[in-house]
């Protein structure tokens, strides 16, 4: 059974809710899923997965959340060649740099040698019905790479 590793950061629960939607859909599609909060894993743990997924929120004016900075920095030194990745996150459209950290992780994961398996999903605050559908489609697109 293929393994999907989802690592996320969530302060208000919005990104965690997104992670749960993605995890549930992947499990429905027959994947083994490891869902971890970012402070409980190392970036090297991604090497064990077929599918590497990161969920993050964007803090303030486009800053990475404090709790995911170490994971982000470690990720730059990990070789994920042969893996497939995807990124999702939550933010607030009130800010000019809406979900900027999603783009930052997308760029960093691309530099690891992994292949992007789906377009990133950006959610305004908490996931609504249309966001849930987008996250499920994201999970399906990633799963269809195998």
N, C-alpha and C positions, 0 to 999 in steps of 0.2 A: 504494500500500500504506500503510495507516495506521501511524503511529509511536507506540510506547509507550516512554516514558523512565522507567527505574527508577533511582532514586538511593538508595543505602543506606549505612549505617554499621555496621561489624561489627568487634568486637574479638576475639572467640573463634572467629569463623567461623560462628556459628549464624544470624545475620541474613543473611549472604552466602549460606548454603545455602538459606534461604527465598527470597531474591532469584533464585537460580538456578532454583528450582522454578517460580516465577511466570514468569520469562523463557522457560523451555523450553515451558511450556504456551501462552503467547502466540504463540511462534514456530510451534508446532504448529497454532495456529488461524489462521496466515497473517499475523501481524503482524511488522513490522520492529521490533526491540527494541534499544534502547541501554541498556546496563547499566553504571552508573558508580558508583564509590566517591565519597562525598560531598565529599571534599577536592579532587576533580579537575573539579568543575563549579560553575557559578554558578546561582543560583535562576532567573535569566532564561533559562537554557537550556531550562527547562520550557515556555517559550512556543512552542518549535518542535514540541512533541509534541501528539498528539491525546489521549493517555492519560498522565497524570502520576501516577507511583507512588512512594511513599516507604517505605523499610524502615529501621527503627531499633531499636536495643536501648535499654533503660532502664538507666541507671547508678545504682548505689547506692540511695539512698532517693528515687528518682523524678527524678533529674537527667538532662538531656540529655547525651549523650556529647559530650565536648569537641570532637571532630572535626566534629560536625554543627551546632554552635551557629551558626556564621556563615551556613550555608545556611538554617537555620531563621529567623534574623533577616532575611536578604535576602528570603526568601519572602513576608514580610509586606508587601513593597512591590511585588510582582509581580501584574499583572492577568491571571488565567487564565480570564476569562469565556469560555465556550464550550468549555472543556476538561472532561474527566472525570478524577476522581482516585480513588485508593485508597491505603490505608495498611496496612502489616503490620509486625510486629516480634516480637522475642524478649525474654524477661525471665525472671525467676526468681520462682516463687510463694512463695519464702521471704520475700520483701519485701512489705510492706503495699501499696506502690504498684506492683503488678505491671503492667508494660507501660504505665505512665503516659505515656511519650513518644509512644506510638501515638496516644493521645487528644489530646495536645498538637498533633501534626501534623495530625490530622483537623480540629481546630478552626481551625488556621491556614490549611489548604488551603481550607476552606469560606469563610473571609474573603477569599480571592483571587478569588472569583466562580466558581470551578470547581464542578462538580456531582459529588456523591459517587456513584460507580458501583457500589459493593459495600460490604458491611459489613466493617469492619476485622478482621484476623486477628491473634490474639495467641498466640504459641507459648511454651510453658514449656521453656526451655533450647534444646535442638536439636530439629529437626523429626523427629517419629516418623511412622509410617504415616498416622495419623489427621490429623496436621498437614499432611502432604503432600497428602492429599485435600482438606482445607480450603483450602489455598493454590491448588490447581488449580481448585477451584470459584470461588474469589475471582477468579482470572484469567479464567475463563469468564464470570462475571457482568460483569466490566469490559468484556470484548470484546463481549458481547451488547448493550452500550449503543449500538453502532454498526451 
